[in-house]
Amino acid sequence: MQKKIPDYYIGKQYGLEAHKIIEDFAGDNYNIGVAIAYLLRAGKKEDNDITQDLLKAIHHLEFEIKRQHNLNNI
């Protein structure tokens, strides 16, 4: 039995699932993928302020920027 995907992870216009979009665009990078997930659901999850999701996305992007700097400077 498949688990139901929460509505806040499904687009309203085309019904696309966030994880499929992430897999297609950023499946090879965890931090970018997670940031995209937080941006896609921002403000849609019940009892979850939009700024909380935006800040989480920023955190993952900042972490990835530092990681990329470290990879390129070695």
C-alpha positions as CSV (number, residue, x, y, z in Angstrom):
1,M,0.0,0.0,0.0
2,Q,1.4,3.4,-1.0
3,K,1.6,6.2,1.4
4,K,-0.6,9.3,0.5
5,I,1.5,12.3,-0.4
6,P,0.5,15.4,1.6
7,D,-1.4,18.0,-0.4
8,Y,1.3,20.6,0.4
9,Y,3.8,18.5,-1.8
10,I,1.5,18.5,-4.8
11,G,1.2,21.4,-7.2
12,K,-2.2,23.0,-7.6
13,Q,-2.2,23.7,-11.3
14,Y,-0.6,20.5,-12.8
15,G,-0.7,18.1,-9.9
16,L,3.1,17.6,-10.0
17,E,4.7,16.0,-7.0
18,A,7.5,18.0,-5.4
19,H,9.8,15.0,-5.2
20,K,9.5,14.3,-8.9
21,I,10.5,17.9,-9.8
22,I,13.4,17.7,-7.3
23,E,14.5,14.4,-8.7
24,D,14.4,15.7,-12.2
25,F,16.3,19.0,-11.5
26,A,18.4,18.4,-8.5
27,G,18.4,14.7,-7.8
28,D,22.2,14.7,-7.5
29,N,22.4,17.3,-4.8
30,Y,20.8,16.8,-1.4
31,N,21.0,20.4,-0.1
32,I,19.6,21.9,-3.3
33,G,16.9,19.3,-3.4
34,V,15.8,20.0,0.2
35,A,15.9,23.7,-0.4
36,I,13.6,23.3,-3.4
37,A,11.2,21.1,-1.3
38,Y,11.0,23.8,1.3
39,L,10.4,26.5,-1.3
40,L,7.7,24.5,-3.0
41,R,5.8,23.8,0.2
42,A,6.4,27.3,1.8
43,G,3.3,28.5,3.5
44,K,1.2,25.4,2.4
45,K,1.7,23.1,5.4
46,E,-0.9,23.7,8.1
47,D,0.3,25.5,11.2
48,N,3.7,26.2,9.6
49,D,4.5,29.9,8.9
50,I,5.9,30.6,5.4
51,T,9.0,32.2,6.9
52,Q,10.0,29.0,8.7
53,D,10.2,27.1,5.3
54,L,12.0,30.0,3.7
55,L,14.6,30.1,6.4
56,K,15.1,26.4,6.2
57,A,15.6,26.7,2.4
58,I,18.1,29.5,3.0
59,H,20.0,27.4,5.6
60,H,20.4,24.5,3.1
61,L,21.5,26.8,0.3
62,E,24.1,28.5,2.6
63,F,25.3,25.1,3.6
64,E,25.7,24.1,0.0
65,I,27.5,27.3,-0.9
66,K,30.0,26.6,1.9
67,R,30.4,23.0,0.7
68,Q,31.0,24.1,-2.9
69,H,33.6,26.7,-1.7
70,N,35.4,24.0,0.2
71,L,35.3,21.6,-2.7
72,N,36.7,24.2,-5.1
73,N,39.4,25.5,-2.8
74,I,41.0,22.1,-2.0
